[in-house]
Amino acid sequence: MRAPSLSSDPASRLPAVDRVLRHANTLPLIERHGRLPATEAVRAALADLRAAKAVADEAGVAALAGRRLAAEMAPSQRRVFNLTGTVLHTNLGRAVLAREALEASDSVLGAPSNLEYVVEKGARGERDDHVRGWLRKLTGAEDAVIVNNNAAAVVLVLNTLALGKEVPVSRGELIEIGGAFRMPDIMARAGCALVEIGTTNRTHLRDYEGAIGERTAMLMKVHPSNYAVVGFTNVVPEKEIATLARSKGLPFVNDLGSGQLVDLERWGLPHEPTVREAIEQGADLVTFSGDKLLGGPQCGIVVGKTALVRQLAKNPLKRALRLDKGRLAALEATLRLYADPDRLPEKLPTLRLLTRATADIEALAKRLLPAVSAALANRASVTVEPCRSQIGSGSLPVDRLASVALSLTPVGKVSGGAVDKLAAAFRALPVPVIGRIEDGALKLDLRCLEDESGFIAQLASLQ
Ligand SMILES: *Cc1c(COP(=O)(O)O)cnc(C)c1O
């Protein structure tokens, strides 16, 4: 045993690493996280103390190391409560998967699977075969190919059919979706030349006709997912573009973006074109996302004419853009749910949240009100207020869904930034609660709150 040093230098009064590692309070850390991470954390804690010219005994250093380890080993990506009012929030991961989809991906991720193997024949197969039949049935298209996301689907189509060639697109459809996806940039990167036609608000069939030349590869329509052009406008009906494309021997491609498989009007939601409609309107290829209104995993789906789809599948880029087995299984399970549309709102979280009755959300708000008010006593007043949710992720940009929010307004000595602090306190909860700030209040739109007891349980941790 070393005698306690009487030196005035605090660093020399810190315990040695191995003494801390042998201390009773360090053993659980080693047990939980492993010897190497625990040793590193102890060293780092000692270095911090030395830098701060502070003193601590073995237990004190162990406590510091424990805090470091907890922060370091905490998962970076974790659950949050999405109370933003945007159901398909890209920053919060878009669609929440159905239980069936989670189970399907789990079962193939934890074991070998027949991903590219035909069990009956004992021969090599194609991964997209697992969903091709479902997509044919649900969209009326001849064939399908699956990639990482819809941006990849658009890149694959352009690169396959229009490399070194021209693609006329209406100026009203040169979209930007969330930062990096800008149609003109994507076209350039896919190796094709964009030919802008028409104007922002009006494009006519003659604009398409005038743009077609020797180097034209295809005609393309891009669904205006996240905005609407209103007023004095003209959009050429898809059927007319399709007829023109056919007469010139060119493929007609429709980037639908969200592209759902059933008409949402059936559940009282606004109409958004379905993939089947796009095919019926004459598109030779339709591209859409798996994790927008479809409610599945992130992926990009291209459906359409077999000859074109085969060309896409043969492009070496397909190999770079292909979907992994877990998401492919989740997609297959999600598509299977569509076989029974009657039970879709009950099974598919995206549709369940979108079709949630306002009265149901209001009842939830009233149940939560006392607990939230109590947790915020003296800090904020809480009221139940009507609000409007949006679908998000470039779906139905203009339409809003009637919903109900808890509106939290700071009270007392209100300084500037009080509402930001309130929002930060909710984000600091064990399962962060993400709301939106509006009119000086923090609004918690309850449309997407399903784990009511989990939400209430953690209010006690509110700082
Ligand atoms: C969302 C969207 C995309 C991009 O799809 P991701 O799945 O996000 O890659 C492309 N085109 C349109 C029209 C869209 O709405």
Ligand as a Chemical Component Dictionary entry (heavy atoms), coordinates in Angstrom:
data_LIG
# 
_chem_comp.id                   LIG 
_chem_comp.type                 NON-POLYMER 
_chem_comp.pdbx_formal_charge   0 
_chem_comp.three_letter_code    LIG 
# 
loop_
_chem_comp_atom.comp_id 
_chem_comp_atom.atom_id 
_chem_comp_atom.alt_atom_id 
_chem_comp_atom.type_symbol 
_chem_comp_atom.charge 
_chem_comp_atom.model_Cartn_x 
_chem_comp_atom.model_Cartn_y 
_chem_comp_atom.model_Cartn_z 
_chem_comp_atom.pdbx_ordinal 
LIG C1 C1 C 0 -39.317 11.724 -52.469 1  
LIG C2 C2 C 0 -39.094 11.850 -53.923 2  
LIG C3 C3 C 0 -37.907 11.414 -54.519 3  
LIG C4 C4 C 0 -36.779 10.857 -53.709 4  
LIG O1 O1 O 0 -37.166 9.665  -53.088 5  
LIG P1 P1 P 0 -36.285 9.046  -51.894 6  
LIG O2 O2 O 0 -36.995 7.786  -51.562 7  
LIG O3 O3 O 0 -36.289 10.061 -50.810 8  
LIG O4 O4 O 0 -34.923 8.799  -52.428 9  
LIG C5 C5 C 0 -37.785 11.560 -55.882 10 
LIG N1 N1 N 0 -38.767 12.081 -56.633 11 
LIG C6 C6 C 0 -39.931 12.515 -56.091 12 
LIG C7 C7 C 0 -40.975 13.086 -56.984 13 
LIG C8 C8 C 0 -40.136 12.414 -54.713 14 
LIG O5 O5 O 0 -41.277 12.843 -54.165 15 
# 
loop_
_chem_comp_bond.comp_id 
_chem_comp_bond.atom_id_1 
_chem_comp_bond.atom_id_2 
_chem_comp_bond.value_order 
_chem_comp_bond.pdbx_ordinal 
LIG C1 C2 SING 1  
LIG C2 C3 SING 2  
LIG C2 C8 DOUB 3  
LIG C3 C4 SING 4  
LIG C3 C5 DOUB 5  
LIG C4 O1 SING 6  
LIG O1 P1 SING 7  
LIG P1 O2 DOUB 8  
LIG P1 O3 SING 9  
LIG P1 O4 SING 10 
LIG C5 N1 SING 11 
LIG N1 C6 DOUB 12 
LIG C6 C7 SING 13 
LIG C6 C8 SING 14 
LIG C8 O5 SING 15 
# 
